[in-house]
């Protein structure tokens, strides 16, 4: 049961579980090792059913699933607590409550426990006893019946509870809930009365139209697919429209980004709005690995001081309020408070998000099946408006959510580690070894004539074997926490457990929806050994239900063409989609677009065309008086061409694979520093091609070497076949659309204000083909030039 308020009538209805969970937690922060307790819940239900059947057969007075309800008046609110007892009986004229719980401990270890070892379950039992006293049962007794999932043995613990202490605790919990609700209502009233200001003194041309289209779409509960050119101020305009509607209608905004670099602009915009008088609470959520302040990411109180006593620190020091008092809670704000009080910054930012009007974070926190913020989206998301920035990335990201992989080598290594670490870890080592065998045995399932290529082959996996292993992991989750030695420098078992859980979640979701959108692949390489991977062909399997649950959404990008691509692959309901394409407010003659078709960038032609392509690139760079960015379709081609494109007096700035945040910042600083013009060599679709905010006139020209089609592999071929069979758009959906999105995004790095002038050179014959050309922005005036250097040079002279 969720907590239900009727504010006008000042009533509150809450279940026993929610009352127990309400308010601040205490003690240490611990990381969940499995990500879900679905299997444990299923096993627990089976335990309950078995026990209830046995008790009903042996005791005529026994009744199962008995409901009980108590109402208290707190601060003028009528508060009703409801619960359901597992079982109740009468012994010697005394009511006896029996509460059944399942445990992953063995019978021997279970028998050594006392009520103090099970504080949450003991509190639940004592709360039931208090409720029975309030409903006329004089001196009820309670039994906590613990059942081992390992061997079925039972351990019974008795309690009579402390009626006075429990009543005081209940009143304290209810008062806290009422006070929190009253504070929430006061804040909501303040929001409703607020006038949401624009973040800047004046609107740029077209921004007011963006605001209007956002408010109009949200007012009708729509998903707005909105295209607007880079540099037109989409972020400020969309935030204004979304917050205006959210404040009027008691909603919250989640601003989802594909890259962390995109979040800074959102934070700055919100800070400007707050400075102009907007009552606002906002927080940016970073990934656990990036937020962590400890030497290693090991969220156990035994090894991490930031996890030790976390909940006590948050409550006693009022850390959530301290962060909110700082205004827009950027990561550095959360980090500063966390360092001062030695509290986990990752968990603190999540606790802060519970009270925020705007949450900024990665796509994963909204859409990823294993990583989405359950505190906000598990019970539905009707209170949320979701803004998806650079939304052209969402399709591929969503496909990746449904494409987990299991490596036999990783599982075997975890098994060896556990065998050597402790005899008590043997059951967990056995799980890892069985998983490695399951991956290796997948090769036996390969059928003659199955599609294959690029080292992979399609197999038909049975979910059962993997699901059974996942269930063993979950059944023993509590046991593992006791076996896990704090001195271990690593935890490979936890990594394997999480990957297995994600793998099984995808398998079960596909089976639940009877979907052919998941294909099973097997591969074996010298470096990684045997592996099984799931390949998601239709990301709507994950995204559709989540999108349908939002109060509304805004998917924005410089290009969302064709809109049908995003509707189809994200599963957007036809009646809830609104498509708007805002034209560029910049003079079209300021952007000089040239297609250079005399070279081919096809993969098969690259060796033969390498020198002519490099010569043309050199000449184009020399013809531009300022800084140039050359964007390549891959790091491989960048590495082959960049050494051949050295231009005297032009410092090369080169994107490297897996650059950290500091290295990226240094490269951008070097790019915009005063001095001689430079040449940026980067990849299409990378951090320097989209999502990065460059100052006005930072680049004078952008050269795109080909349309950056996705790499050809078995997964992409299967995706192409699926799109062809489903929508008749195989090659277009699988290759052309994502490739051209990257080109348009990269081209947006030049001409970012009305005063900017610059060039976009599209290198390669494919840019003359209609399938590619029709995906370029409508306002572009494109010139085909057999002599592109002359045409490009003429623009500047």
Secondary structure as the mmCIF struct_conf table of DSSP 4:
data_model
#
loop_
_struct_conf.conf_type_id
_struct_conf.id
_struct_conf.beg_label_comp_id
_struct_conf.beg_label_asym_id
_struct_conf.beg_label_seq_id
_struct_conf.end_label_comp_id
_struct_conf.end_label_asym_id
_struct_conf.end_label_seq_id
STRN STRN1 UNK A 4 UNK A 6
TURN_TY1_P TURN_TY1_P1 UNK A 7 UNK A 10
STRN STRN2 UNK A 11 UNK A 15
HELX_RH_AL_P HELX_RH_AL_P1 UNK A 16 UNK A 21
BEND BEND1 UNK A 23 UNK A 23
BEND BEND2 UNK A 27 UNK A 27
BEND BEND3 UNK A 33 UNK A 35
HELX_RH_AL_P HELX_RH_AL_P2 UNK A 38 UNK A 58
TURN_TY1_P TURN_TY1_P2 UNK A 60 UNK A 61
STRN STRN3 UNK A 63 UNK A 74
TURN_TY1_P TURN_TY1_P3 UNK A 75 UNK A 76
STRN STRN4 UNK A 77 UNK A 91
TURN_TY1_P TURN_TY1_P4 UNK A 92 UNK A 93
STRN STRN5 UNK A 94 UNK A 103
BEND BEND4 UNK A 104 UNK A 105
HELX_RH_AL_P HELX_RH_AL_P3 UNK A 107 UNK A 111
TURN_TY1_P TURN_TY1_P5 UNK A 112 UNK A 112
HELX_RH_3T_P HELX_RH_3T_P1 UNK A 115 UNK A 117
HELX_RH_AL_P HELX_RH_AL_P4 UNK A 119 UNK A 134
TURN_TY1_P TURN_TY1_P6 UNK A 135 UNK A 136
BEND BEND5 UNK A 138 UNK A 139
STRN STRN6 UNK A 141 UNK A 148
TURN_TY1_P TURN_TY1_P7 UNK A 149 UNK A 151
STRN STRN7 UNK A 154 UNK A 159
HELX_RH_AL_P HELX_RH_AL_P5 UNK A 163 UNK A 193
HELX_LH_PP_P HELX_LH_PP_P1 UNK A 194 UNK A 198
BEND BEND6 UNK A 199 UNK A 202
HELX_LH_PP_P HELX_LH_PP_P2 UNK A 203 UNK A 204
TURN_TY1_P TURN_TY1_P8 UNK A 205 UNK A 206
HELX_RH_AL_P HELX_RH_AL_P6 UNK A 207 UNK A 219
TURN_TY1_P TURN_TY1_P9 UNK A 220 UNK A 221
STRN STRN8 UNK A 223 UNK A 228
TURN_TY1_P TURN_TY1_P10 UNK A 230 UNK A 231
BEND BEND7 UNK A 232 UNK A 232
HELX_RH_AL_P HELX_RH_AL_P7 UNK A 234 UNK A 248
TURN_TY1_P TURN_TY1_P11 UNK A 249 UNK A 250
STRN STRN9 UNK A 252 UNK A 257
BEND BEND8 UNK A 258 UNK A 259
HELX_RH_3T_P HELX_RH_3T_P2 UNK A 260 UNK A 262
HELX_RH_AL_P HELX_RH_AL_P8 UNK A 263 UNK A 275
TURN_TY1_P TURN_TY1_P12 UNK A 276 UNK A 277
STRN STRN10 UNK A 282 UNK A 284
HELX_RH_AL_P HELX_RH_AL_P9 UNK A 288 UNK A 291
BEND BEND9 UNK A 294 UNK A 296
TURN_TY1_P TURN_TY1_P13 UNK A 301 UNK A 303
TURN_TY1_P TURN_TY1_P14 UNK A 305 UNK A 309
HELX_RH_AL_P HELX_RH_AL_P10 UNK A 310 UNK A 317
TURN_TY1_P TURN_TY1_P15 UNK A 318 UNK A 318
HELX_RH_AL_P HELX_RH_AL_P11 UNK A 319 UNK A 324
TURN_TY1_P TURN_TY1_P16 UNK A 325 UNK A 326
BEND BEND10 UNK A 327 UNK A 328
STRN STRN11 UNK A 329 UNK A 329
HELX_RH_AL_P HELX_RH_AL_P12 UNK A 331 UNK A 341
TURN_TY1_P TURN_TY1_P17 UNK A 342 UNK A 342
HELX_RH_AL_P HELX_RH_AL_P13 UNK A 345 UNK A 353
TURN_TY1_P TURN_TY1_P18 UNK A 354 UNK A 355
BEND BEND11 UNK A 357 UNK A 357
STRN STRN12 UNK A 358 UNK A 362
TURN_TY1_P TURN_TY1_P19 UNK A 363 UNK A 363
HELX_RH_AL_P HELX_RH_AL_P14 UNK A 364 UNK A 367
TURN_TY1_P TURN_TY1_P20 UNK A 369 UNK A 371
BEND BEND12 UNK A 372 UNK A 372
HELX_RH_AL_P HELX_RH_AL_P15 UNK A 374 UNK A 377
TURN_TY1_P TURN_TY1_P21 UNK A 378 UNK A 379
TURN_TY1_P TURN_TY1_P22 UNK A 382 UNK A 383
STRN STRN13 UNK A 384 UNK A 388
TURN_TY1_P TURN_TY1_P23 UNK A 389 UNK A 390
HELX_RH_3T_P HELX_RH_3T_P3 UNK A 391 UNK A 393
HELX_RH_AL_P HELX_RH_AL_P16 UNK A 394 UNK A 401
TURN_TY1_P TURN_TY1_P24 UNK A 402 UNK A 402
STRN STRN14 UNK A 405 UNK A 407
HELX_RH_AL_P HELX_RH_AL_P17 UNK A 408 UNK A 421
HELX_RH_3T_P HELX_RH_3T_P4 UNK A 423 UNK A 425
HELX_RH_AL_P HELX_RH_AL_P18 UNK A 426 UNK A 441
HELX_RH_3T_P HELX_RH_3T_P5 UNK A 442 UNK A 445
HELX_LH_PP_P HELX_LH_PP_P3 UNK A 446 UNK A 447
TURN_TY1_P TURN_TY1_P25 UNK A 448 UNK A 449
STRN STRN15 UNK A 452 UNK A 453
TURN_TY1_P TURN_TY1_P26 UNK A 454 UNK A 455
STRN STRN16 UNK A 456 UNK A 459
HELX_RH_AL_P HELX_RH_AL_P19 UNK A 463 UNK A 475
TURN_TY1_P TURN_TY1_P27 UNK A 476 UNK A 476
HELX_RH_AL_P HELX_RH_AL_P20 UNK A 477 UNK A 483
BEND BEND13 UNK A 484 UNK A 484
TURN_TY1_P TURN_TY1_P28 UNK A 486 UNK A 487
BEND BEND14 UNK A 489 UNK A 489
HELX_RH_AL_P HELX_RH_AL_P21 UNK A 492 UNK A 512
TURN_TY1_P TURN_TY1_P29 UNK A 513 UNK A 514
BEND BEND15 UNK A 516 UNK A 516
STRN STRN17 UNK A 518 UNK A 525
TURN_TY1_P TURN_TY1_P30 UNK A 526 UNK A 528
STRN STRN18 UNK A 529 UNK A 536
BEND BEND16 UNK A 537 UNK A 537
TURN_TY1_P TURN_TY1_P31 UNK A 539 UNK A 539
HELX_RH_AL_P HELX_RH_AL_P22 UNK A 540 UNK A 549
BEND BEND17 UNK A 550 UNK A 551
STRN STRN19 UNK A 552 UNK A 557
BEND BEND18 UNK A 558 UNK A 558
BEND BEND19 UNK A 562 UNK A 562
HELX_RH_AL_P HELX_RH_AL_P23 UNK A 563 UNK A 570
TURN_TY1_P TURN_TY1_P32 UNK A 571 UNK A 571
HELX_RH_3T_P HELX_RH_3T_P6 UNK A 574 UNK A 576
STRN STRN20 UNK A 577 UNK A 582
HELX_LH_PP_P HELX_LH_PP_P4 UNK A 583 UNK A 584
BEND BEND20 UNK A 586 UNK A 586
HELX_RH_3T_P HELX_RH_3T_P7 UNK A 588 UNK A 590
STRN STRN21 UNK A 591 UNK A 596
TURN_TY1_P TURN_TY1_P33 UNK A 597 UNK A 598
BEND BEND21 UNK A 599 UNK A 599
HELX_RH_3T_P HELX_RH_3T_P8 UNK A 603 UNK A 605
HELX_RH_AL_P HELX_RH_AL_P24 UNK A 606 UNK A 623
BEND BEND22 UNK A 625 UNK A 626
STRN STRN22 UNK A 628 UNK A 632
BEND BEND23 UNK A 633 UNK A 633
HELX_RH_AL_P HELX_RH_AL_P25 UNK A 635 UNK A 641
HELX_RH_3T_P HELX_RH_3T_P9 UNK A 642 UNK A 645
TURN_TY1_P TURN_TY1_P34 UNK A 648 UNK A 649
STRN STRN23 UNK A 651 UNK A 654
TURN_TY1_P TURN_TY1_P35 UNK A 657 UNK A 658
HELX_RH_AL_P HELX_RH_AL_P26 UNK A 661 UNK A 672
BEND BEND24 UNK A 673 UNK A 676
STRN STRN24 UNK A 678 UNK A 683
TURN_TY1_P TURN_TY1_P36 UNK A 684 UNK A 685
BEND BEND25 UNK A 686 UNK A 686
TURN_TY1_P TURN_TY1_P37 UNK A 687 UNK A 689
BEND BEND26 UNK A 690 UNK A 691
HELX_LH_PP_P HELX_LH_PP_P5 UNK A 694 UNK A 695
TURN_TY1_P TURN_TY1_P38 UNK A 696 UNK A 697
BEND BEND27 UNK A 698 UNK A 698
BEND BEND28 UNK A 700 UNK A 700
STRN STRN25 UNK A 701 UNK A 705
BEND BEND29 UNK A 706 UNK A 706
HELX_LH_PP_P HELX_LH_PP_P6 UNK A 709 UNK A 712
HELX_RH_AL_P HELX_RH_AL_P27 UNK A 714 UNK A 727
BEND BEND30 UNK A 728 UNK A 728
HELX_RH_AL_P HELX_RH_AL_P28 UNK A 730 UNK A 731
HELX_RH_PI_P HELX_RH_PI_P1 UNK A 732 UNK A 736
HELX_RH_AL_P HELX_RH_AL_P29 UNK A 737 UNK A 747
TURN_TY1_P TURN_TY1_P39 UNK A 748 UNK A 749
BEND BEND31 UNK A 750 UNK A 750
BEND BEND32 UNK A 753 UNK A 753
TURN_TY1_P TURN_TY1_P40 UNK A 754 UNK A 755
STRN STRN26 UNK A 758 UNK A 763
BEND BEND33 UNK A 764 UNK A 764
HELX_RH_3T_P HELX_RH_3T_P10 UNK A 765 UNK A 768
BEND BEND34 UNK A 769 UNK A 769
HELX_RH_AL_P HELX_RH_AL_P30 UNK A 770 UNK A 773
TURN_TY1_P TURN_TY1_P41 UNK A 774 UNK A 775
BEND BEND35 UNK A 776 UNK A 776
TURN_TY1_P TURN_TY1_P42 UNK A 778 UNK A 779
STRN STRN27 UNK A 782 UNK A 784
TURN_TY1_P TURN_TY1_P43 UNK A 786 UNK A 787
HELX_RH_AL_P HELX_RH_AL_P31 UNK A 788 UNK A 796
#
